[in-house]
Amino acid sequence: MEDARIRQPFVVPFDGGCVRPWASDDAEAMVRHADNPRVARFLSMRFPSPYTREDAARWFAFLQSQDDPEGWAIEIEGATVGGVGFRRGEGEFAHSAELGYWLGEAYWGRGVMTRVVRAVLPVAIRRWGLARVTAYAATANHGSIRVLEKTGFVREGTLRARAIRGGEVQDHFVFGWVDEARLADVAAACR
Ligand SMILES: CC(C)(COP(=O)(O)OP(=O)(O)OC[C@H]1O[C@@H](n2cnc3c(N)ncnc32)[C@H](O)[C@@H]1OP(=O)(O)O)[C@@H](O)C(=O)NCCC(=O)NCCS
């Protein structure tokens, strides 16, 4: 039987905007903000650079193929300005998810992502019964590191040469957010 909760759209207000499902009419804004090497620099190559309308179409088709999509749009004053996502683990990793996010450069440095992560984290945890959220940030990505520190993530270690993008070898910090109180319940439910 389908779990009705899973079908609820992921719509999360935050101070100044909201996080909501991507729609095909976001394509133009998506390309405008995403087609920027400074945005792509520390992201996975699933986020291409240059970023084209075809890339946006592929992304939307991928999300549509998922029962409960892993990525959402960030909207501020009616404008689509970035994205946030949780890639959920499976099997022994089902209690955990990997957090990722990006914002158009015009919106950097205004506290947006700090507010977004604070807002979506508790909703994601309840929605998927998570007890751990992992996030990777390149050691040179000072903004992302600060976002994670400010939202309660703990720096757990350094992964040397974890990524190579655009010829740049990137060390990454791994950050974890663990809800110790939920762990026992989640573990019991997973027996
Ligand atoms: C990383 C990113 C999401 C940060 O979002 P943001 O909304 O600009 O971050 P905030 O405004 O909430 O800033 C959080 C903190 O980081 C600091 N910060 C932001 N950008 C910074 C930068 N480039 N260098 C140093 N500190 C920075 C802010 O000053 C703030 O710290 P403070 O409160 O101690 O002053 C944004 O820069 C981005 O989208 N970058 C490209 C994509 C990316 O790298 N995604 C993350 C991959 S792990």
The ligand as an SDF file (V2000), in Angstrom:
LIG
                    3D

 48 50  0  0  0  0  0  0  0  0999 V2000
   27.7670   27.8920   -0.1090 C   0  0  0  0  0  0  0  0  0  0  0  0
   26.5070   28.7210   -0.2560 C   0  0  0  0  0  0  0  0  0  0  0  0
   25.3030   27.7920   -0.3580 C   0  0  0  0  0  0  0  0  0  0  0  0
   26.3720   29.6290    0.9680 C   0  0  0  0  0  0  0  0  0  0  0  0
   25.0720   30.1900    0.9590 O   0  0  0  0  0  0  0  0  0  0  0  0
   24.7990   31.6530    1.5290 P   0  0  0  0  0  0  0  0  0  0  0  0
   23.3250   31.8550    1.5650 O   0  0  0  0  0  0  0  0  0  0  0  0
   25.6180   32.6330    0.7700 O   0  0  0  0  0  0  0  0  0  0  0  0
   25.3810   31.5060    3.0020 O   0  0  0  0  0  0  0  0  0  0  0  0
   24.9410   32.4200    4.2160 P   0  0  0  0  0  0  0  0  0  0  0  0
   24.6900   33.8100    3.7240 O   0  0  0  0  0  0  0  0  0  0  0  0
   23.8540   31.7140    4.9740 O   0  0  0  0  0  0  0  0  0  0  0  0
   26.2900   32.4800    5.0540 O   0  0  0  0  0  0  0  0  0  0  0  0
   26.5960   31.6120    6.0880 C   0  0  0  0  0  0  0  0  0  0  0  0
   27.9130   32.0310    6.6560 C   0  0  0  0  0  0  0  0  0  0  0  0
   28.9520   31.8330    5.6860 O   0  0  0  0  0  0  0  0  0  0  0  0
   29.6630   33.0230    5.4770 C   0  0  0  0  0  0  0  0  0  0  0  0
   29.9920   33.0590    4.0710 N   0  0  0  0  0  0  0  0  0  0  0  0
   29.1520   33.0060    3.0260 C   0  0  0  0  0  0  0  0  0  0  0  0
   29.8670   33.0060    1.8680 N   0  0  0  0  0  0  0  0  0  0  0  0
   31.1700   33.0650    2.2340 C   0  0  0  0  0  0  0  0  0  0  0  0
   32.3990   33.0970    1.5230 C   0  0  0  0  0  0  0  0  0  0  0  0
   32.4060   33.0450    0.1870 N   0  0  0  0  0  0  0  0  0  0  0  0
   33.5490   33.1590    2.2150 N   0  0  0  0  0  0  0  0  0  0  0  0
   33.5470   33.1880    3.5620 C   0  0  0  0  0  0  0  0  0  0  0  0
   32.4160   33.1420    4.2960 N   0  0  0  0  0  0  0  0  0  0  0  0
   31.2560   33.1020    3.6370 C   0  0  0  0  0  0  0  0  0  0  0  0
   28.7000   34.1280    5.8910 C   0  0  0  0  0  0  0  0  0  0  0  0
   29.4100   35.2940    6.2740 O   0  0  0  0  0  0  0  0  0  0  0  0
   28.0030   33.4810    7.0710 C   0  0  0  0  0  0  0  0  0  0  0  0
   28.8360   33.4280    8.1900 O   0  0  0  0  0  0  0  0  0  0  0  0
   28.6220   34.4020    9.4390 P   0  0  0  0  0  0  0  0  0  0  0  0
   27.1850   34.3050    9.8070 O   0  0  0  0  0  0  0  0  0  0  0  0
   29.5610   33.8600   10.4300 O   0  0  0  0  0  0  0  0  0  0  0  0
   28.9700   35.7590    8.9180 O   0  0  0  0  0  0  0  0  0  0  0  0
   26.5680   29.6030   -1.5400 C   0  0  0  0  0  0  0  0  0  0  0  0
   27.7420   30.3630   -1.5020 O   0  0  0  0  0  0  0  0  0  0  0  0
   26.5610   28.7650   -2.8060 C   0  0  0  0  0  0  0  0  0  0  0  0
   25.5030   28.4130   -3.3100 O   0  0  0  0  0  0  0  0  0  0  0  0
   27.7530   28.4390   -3.3600 N   0  0  0  0  0  0  0  0  0  0  0  0
   27.8510   27.6640   -4.5880 C   0  0  0  0  0  0  0  0  0  0  0  0
   27.3270   26.2380   -4.4560 C   0  0  0  0  0  0  0  0  0  0  0  0
   27.9940   25.4960   -3.3300 C   0  0  0  0  0  0  0  0  0  0  0  0
   29.1920   25.6150   -3.1130 O   0  0  0  0  0  0  0  0  0  0  0  0
   27.1960   24.6950   -2.6140 N   0  0  0  0  0  0  0  0  0  0  0  0
   27.6580   23.9220   -1.4760 C   0  0  0  0  0  0  0  0  0  0  0  0
   28.3880   22.7070   -1.8770 C   0  0  0  0  0  0  0  0  0  0  0  0
   28.9410   21.8320   -0.4380 S   0  0  0  0  0  0  0  0  0  0  0  0
  1  2  1  0
  2  3  1  0
  2  4  1  0
  2 36  1  0
  4  5  1  0
  5  6  1  0
  6  7  2  0
  6  8  1  0
  6  9  1  0
  9 10  1  0
 10 11  2  0
 10 12  1  0
 10 13  1  0
 13 14  1  0
 14 15  1  0
 15 16  1  0
 15 30  1  0
 16 17  1  0
 17 18  1  0
 17 28  1  0
 18 19  1  0
 18 27  1  0
 19 20  2  0
 20 21  1  0
 21 22  1  0
 21 27  2  0
 22 23  1  0
 22 24  2  0
 24 25  1  0
 25 26  2  0
 26 27  1  0
 28 29  1  0
 28 30  1  0
 30 31  1  0
 31 32  1  0
 32 33  2  0
 32 34  1  0
 32 35  1  0
 36 37  1  0
 36 38  1  0
 38 39  2  0
 38 40  1  0
 40 41  1  0
 41 42  1  0
 42 43  1  0
 43 44  2  0
 43 45  1  0
 45 46  1  0
 46 47  1  0
 47 48  1  0
M  END
$$$$
